[in-house]
Amino acid sequence: MELKSLLVDSKTSWVEFPGLEGFELELANLSRKELQNIRKNCIQNKFNRKTRQFEENLDDEKFVKEFAEKTVKNWKGLKLKYLEDLILVDLQGQDVEMEMDFTQENSQLLVENSSEFDNWLNEVVFDLENFRGTKQTNTAKKAQKPTG
């Protein structure tokens, strides 16, 4: 038996965001190879006149966009009031119980502007434990809910 016949490119899992009841995200794990490909796509070579050599610079905005696209596939239960715990927002005149729709742009903005969300996302998508098992609807450690 060959290892490559058992490898899976990606697997998704529903994970509850800790501390925000009902806010769950469908996340895809990110392999080392995929992370390297994202990074490679976001590197720009610029010529430095002082050193007379090319230097690699990471395009942070492009990296965040590609990282969010590859890892955050969907979400549910993100109430507007939860945004106040994650980023600076003006909710005046809004129904704070209303849910924020999932879009790739909303996902990218959340990763880009919330260090708490970004840090949590990085921990979860690289932890294989969150993607193990026969079901693809696991929850993260410490945020497990009853199955049934």
Disulfide bonds with the S-S distance in Angstrom:
none
